Amino acid sequence: QVQLVESGGGLVQAGGSLRLSCAASERTFRTVAMGWFRQAPGKEREIVAAISWSGGGAFYADSVKGRFTISRDAAKNTVYMQMNSLKLEDTAVYYCAAGMGVYYVTSSYKYWGQGTQVTVSS
């Protein structure tokens, strides 16, 4: 079973940047798709970005395209999400997830981190 630990959340002003990290416990990390999801108060969880096991494919939600970048470091069993030009509407709990299926399909994800809060202020 893959265990995931997120870090890097916090409070930032609109227009600022944050980088989220997600460390995986297993070497199988190298063969699974990884994704970042978020859930804002009163809203359903949504996929934000995802990356294939090889790192060769990436998906972004329309709301973050051009602002967020997902990447992975196989040597460190870690996936990152660089978030730039943050907006108030990016405020949410961000979750890292791992799965064996197609990286841009939300049902592929079976393992979840505990979540990290990102708050964007005006």
N, C-alpha and C positions, 0 to 999 in steps of 0.2 A: 504494500500500500504506500502511496506517495503522500508524504506530509509536506505541507507548504506553509512558509512563514513569511508574511509580508512586512515591509518596513518602508519608511520614507514619507508617510503621510504627515499632515500638519495644517497649519493655518498660513495662508498666503494671500496677498492682496491681488485683486484682479489685474491681469496682465503679467503676473509673475509666473514662476516656474517651480516645479517639483519633479523629483525622480523617485518613482516607486520601485522597490526591489522585491523579488519573491525567490526565496531560497528553497529548493526542493531537497528532500532527504534521501532520495534514491537515485542510483545510477541510471535507473530506467527513465529518468528525466530526459535522457538523450533521445528517447524513442517516442515521446509523447508530445502531443500538441499542447500549447500553453495559451492561456487567455487571461485578459483582465475584464472584469465585470464591475458594474457599480449599481448601487441602489440608493436613491434619494428618498427622503421621508415622504411617505404617501404614494410612492411610485414603485413599479415593478422593477426587478433587477434586469439590467440590460447589458448586452455585450458591448464593450468599448473597443477592444483590440485583441487580436489573436495572431499567433505565429505558428507555423508548421514545425514539425519535429526537427527538420533540417535547417530551419531558419530561412529557407528559400521563398516561403510564401507568407504574406502578412495581410491581415484584414483590419479595416478601421470602420467604425461607425461614421456615418456622414457628419455627425455633430462634432467629431474630433479630427477629421481629416485635415492634414496640413498643420496641426498643432501638436498632436501626440505621436510618439514613435515607440514602437515595441521592438525589443531586441532580446537575444538570449546569448548566454555564455555557457557553452557546454562544459568547459573545464571547471567552472564554478557552480554548476547545477543551478544557475540563477537566470531569471528572466527579469527584464527591466521595462519600465514605461516612462519615458521622458515626456513630461507634460509642460508645454509652453503656452504662453498667451492665455492663461487660465481665465475662465469666466465664472460669474456667480453661479450659473447653472451647472457648473462642473462639481459643485458641492455634493458630496455623497460619501458613502462607505464604499471603498474599492476592494474587490476580492480578486485574488489570484486563483486560477483553476487549471487543472491538468486533465487530459483525457486521451483516449486511444483513437478517437475517430477523426473525422475531417475537421481541421482547425477552425473553420468559419461556421461550423454547425453547432449551435448552442447545446444541443442534446449530447454532444460528444464528451462533455465535461462531467467527470465523476468525482473528482477530488477537489476540495476547496480549502483555502486558507481561512483564517479567522477574521480577516478584514482589517482595513486601516482607514481612518477618517481623513478625508480631504475637505477642508473648508476654505472657500474663497470669499474674501470680504471686499467690500467696496471702498 
